[in-house]
Amino acid sequence: MLRIIIRSSCSNPILGMRYLTANQQVTARSMVQKLFARFKFADIPEAKLSALHIVAGAIGVRNFTGVEYDESILSQSDLEQIEQFANRRMKREPVQLILGEWDFHHIFLRLKAGVFCPRPETEELVEHCLTCLEGDVELDGNESKAVLGIENPRVLDIGSGTGCIGLAIANCREDVHCDAVDINPKAVALANENAKLNKLQNRYLCELGDCGHLEKKQGYYDLIVSNPPYIPDDMRTTMAPEVLLYDPENALFSGADGLDCIRKIMQQSRELLCWQGVLILEFDSPQAHILTTLAHEHKYADARLIRDMEGSVRFLQLSRGSA
């Protein structure tokens, strides 16, 4: 008789085990419920979403929300894959890395250990970049406005990671050419791999280094964008295991106040921008005041703060100006 090991629905969903006979079949919907209970019991963040993504990923379904109502019967191989994924999630590995792939702003990304995982709020950063490229459109009241409105824009993504930002921009604008840099060789290789995966390799190239390696391109870029490391060094002990154990440290931490990398980007980017060029950065809300001060110190003509969908100040848009 076929026996399949799954987690029990007893009072401790982590420790309890039982056998199912072949006629005690498991549906995708019921497996989502079992994983949700298991993750919730273990205080795994986003327990429901984790369960949905794991079941969907294991059975090859792209629409993860649909598995919550899916009554299809899981095979033994499905159950084994789900159990493997679930065990990794119990060790607080991010779902994105467990699955090894992720949808981000209309593109499909491969993800690998040692490369920073893209966050949902960074999709908002992409949207602000696209609006900026479109031209004279108000955003978020008077806090930000698009200023370029040009054809064939030249974009630089500093700290590419998976390539998510630059590739998403290039995917939405067929006239964009995007350069990218990262100091992590694994990120450079993965970003270029994702460019090929999304058929954008002719308009996107990631190279090893930082913006200091681009002296020959002074005055070249219309838009520079970065989601840099901005966490203060002394906050390591406060970070969730999903972040601290699986994201590379040089993509997270940046000096005593978290702004070492941003200072360098502000200093070097202004010379790389054309006279009407724009720099857009993601940062942590408490850093807003000091960043606007730094922008004026580095002689940017305009500094505008942009709120995210949660209402927090999250992005800074800087105009180079002609001076």
RACOR-V246775 format. One record per residue. N is the residue number from 1. RES is the residue in one small letter. PHI is phi in whole degrees, -180 to 180 (none if undefined). PSI is psi in whole degrees, 0 to 359 (none if undefined). BURIAL is b if it has 9 or more other ideal C-beta (glycine too) atoms within 8 Angstrom, else e. Layout:
n=(N/N)
res=(RES/RES)
phi=(PHI/PHI)
psi=(PSI/PSI)
burial=(BURIAL/BURIAL)
This chain:
n=(1/2/3/4/5/6/7/8/9/10/11/12/13/14/15/16/17/18/19/20/21/22/23/24/25/26/27/28/29/30/31/32/33/34/35/36/37/38/39/40/41/42/43/44/45/46/47/48/49/50/51/52/53/54/55/56/57/58/59/60/61/62/63/64/65/66/67/68/69/70/71/72/73/74/75/76/77/78/79/80/81/82/83/84/85/86/87/88/89/90/91/92/93/94/95/96/97/98/99/100/101/102/103/104/105/106/107/108/109/110/111/112/113/114/115/116/117/118/119/120/121/122/123/124/125/126/127/128/129/130/131/132/133/134/135/136/137/138/139/140/141/142/143/144/145/146/147/148/149/150/151/152/153/154/155/156/157/158/159/160/161/162/163/164/165/166/167/168/169/170/171/172/173/174/175/176/177/178/179/180/181/182/183/184/185/186/187/188/189/190/191/192/193/194/195/196/197/198/199/200/201/202/203/204/205/206/207/208/209/210/211/212/213/214/215/216/217/218/219/220/221/222/223/224/225/226/227/228/229/230/231/232/233/234/235/236/237/238/239/240/241/242/243/244/245/246/247/248/249/250/251/252/253/254/255/256/257/258/259/260/261/262/263/264/265/266/267/268/269/270/271/272/273/274/275/276/277/278/279/280/281/282/283/284/285/286/287/288/289/290/291/292/293/294/295/296/297/298/299/300/301/302/303/304/305/306/307/308/309/310/311/312/313/314/315/316/317/318/319/320/321/322/323)
res=(m/l/r/i/i/i/r/s/s/c/s/n/p/i/l/g/m/r/y/l/t/a/n/q/q/v/t/a/r/s/m/v/q/k/l/f/a/r/f/k/f/a/d/i/p/e/a/k/l/s/a/l/h/i/v/a/g/a/i/g/v/r/n/f/t/g/v/e/y/d/e/s/i/l/s/q/s/d/l/e/q/i/e/q/f/a/n/r/r/m/k/r/e/p/v/q/l/i/l/g/e/w/d/f/h/h/i/f/l/r/l/k/a/g/v/f/c/p/r/p/e/t/e/e/l/v/e/h/c/l/t/c/l/e/g/d/v/e/l/d/g/n/e/s/k/a/v/l/g/i/e/n/p/r/v/l/d/i/g/s/g/t/g/c/i/g/l/a/i/a/n/c/r/e/d/v/h/c/d/a/v/d/i/n/p/k/a/v/a/l/a/n/e/n/a/k/l/n/k/l/q/n/r/y/l/c/e/l/g/d/c/g/h/l/e/k/k/q/g/y/y/d/l/i/v/s/n/p/p/y/i/p/d/d/m/r/t/t/m/a/p/e/v/l/l/y/d/p/e/n/a/l/f/s/g/a/d/g/l/d/c/i/r/k/i/m/q/q/s/r/e/l/l/c/w/q/g/v/l/i/l/e/f/d/s/p/q/a/h/i/l/t/t/l/a/h/e/h/k/y/a/d/a/r/l/i/r/d/m/e/g/s/v/r/f/l/q/l/s/r/g/s/a)
phi=(none/-65/-125/-121/-86/-137/-74/-79/-98/-73/-62/-111/-71/-89/-86/-71/-134/-152/-103/-108/-80/-60/-85/-102/-81/-114/-93/-60/-61/-68/-68/-58/-63/-65/-66/-58/-64/-65/-68/-64/-61/-91/59/-77/-60/50/-58/-68/-62/-60/-63/-62/-65/-67/-65/-62/-65/-68/-101/77/-104/-78/-85/-66/-69/-70/-70/-63/-120/-83/-98/-69/-82/-83/-81/-62/-66/-60/-64/-66/-67/-62/-64/-63/-62/-63/-63/-68/-66/-63/-89/72/-71/-61/-58/-57/-72/-59/-78/78/-158/-160/-85/-144/45/73/-122/-116/-115/-88/-123/-141/-59/90/-125/-57/-79/-66/-106/-58/-66/-72/-63/-66/-59/-60/-61/-66/-64/-64/-65/-61/-70/-70/110/-23/-128/-75/-128/54/69/-99/-76/-153/-146/-76/-130/-92/63/-121/-94/52/-67/-106/-118/-124/-108/-97/82/-64/58/-70/94/-58/-70/-61/-67/-65/-65/-64/-66/-86/-125/-70/-97/-81/-116/-121/-96/-145/-135/-156/-87/-100/-57/-65/-67/-59/-63/-70/-60/-70/-64/-69/-62/-66/-60/-99/57/-118/-65/-80/-126/-144/-145/-107/-126/-77/139/-127/-68/-68/-88/-113/-58/-72/-110/-63/72/-94/-94/-84/-142/-118/-132/-155/-110/-84/-65/-144/-92/-61/-58/-78/-96/-54/-71/-97/-79/-65/-57/-57/-89/-66/-87/-124/-92/-65/-60/-74/-98/-116/-103/-151/87/-61/-107/80/-114/-57/-69/-64/-58/-66/-64/-60/-65/-85/-71/-59/-75/-85/-82/-71/-61/-103/-70/-130/-112/-124/-124/-98/-156/-95/-49/-62/-89/-58/-63/-67/-69/-65/-65/-62/-61/-70/-62/-90/68/-72/-76/-151/-129/-126/-95/-125/-88/-86/-68/-87/93/-89/-67/-132/-130/-122/-111/-119/-101/-66/80/-93/-70)
psi=(133/133/131/126/127/171/146/160/23/182/331/97/352/316/328/138/147/166/143/133/169/329/0/76/153/129/163/319/313/328/323/316/318/316/320/315/319/313/320/319/324/7/37/127/148/53/316/314/320/315/315/312/320/314/314/316/321/327/4/32/126/326/90/333/334/337/343/338/11/119/12/148/133/140/171/319/324/313/321/319/319/317/320/313/317/320/323/321/326/337/10/21/135/144/322/316/324/314/331/8/156/143/135/113/56/9/166/125/141/143/147/153/142/2/136/130/132/145/155/322/340/339/327/323/318/316/318/324/316/319/320/320/333/325/176/70/128/141/137/54/228/10/334/149/151/143/353/286/48/162/155/50/148/122/143/128/115/119/65/325/232/349/7/316/303/320/321/320/313/326/325/339/108/347/2/137/126/125/153/152/151/146/357/113/326/322/318/313/318/319/316/327/317/330/315/320/324/12/42/11/340/347/10/133/128/135/156/129/192/186/347/346/4/33/328/351/33/135/18/322/140/327/130/133/147/137/82/170/133/19/130/146/324/4/7/317/348/354/146/148/326/328/305/323/341/339/143/138/324/356/358/306/144/64/183/320/6/6/8/313/318/321/316/319/316/317/315/332/326/322/339/341/146/173/329/13/162/140/129/128/147/144/180/138/316/347/1/312/313/328/320/325/316/323/317/323/326/10/29/143/334/138/119/134/141/133/150/183/342/356/1/143/121/336/148/126/121/134/136/312/169/350/none)
burial=(e/e/e/b/e/b/b/e/e/e/e/e/b/b/e/b/e/e/e/b/e/e/e/e/e/b/b/b/b/e/b/b/b/b/b/b/b/b/b/b/b/e/e/b/e/e/b/e/e/b/b/b/b/b/b/b/b/b/b/e/b/e/e/b/e/b/b/e/e/b/e/e/e/b/e/e/e/b/b/e/b/b/b/e/b/b/e/b/b/b/e/b/b/e/b/b/b/b/b/e/e/b/e/b/b/e/b/e/b/b/b/b/e/e/b/b/b/b/e/e/b/b/b/b/b/b/b/b/b/b/b/b/b/b/b/e/e/e/b/e/e/e/b/b/b/b/b/b/e/e/e/e/b/b/b/b/b/b/b/b/b/b/b/b/b/b/b/b/b/b/b/b/b/e/e/b/b/b/b/b/b/b/e/b/e/b/b/b/e/b/b/b/b/b/b/b/b/b/e/b/b/e/e/b/b/b/b/e/b/b/b/e/e/b/e/e/b/e/e/e/b/b/b/b/b/b/b/b/b/b/b/b/b/e/b/e/e/e/b/e/e/b/b/b/e/b/b/b/e/e/b/b/b/b/b/e/e/b/b/b/b/b/b/b/b/b/e/b/b/b/e/b/b/b/e/b/b/b/b/b/b/b/b/e/e/e/b/b/e/b/b/b/e/b/b/b/e/b/e/b/e/e/b/b/b/b/b/b/e/e/e/e/b/b/b/b/b/b/b/b/b/e/e)
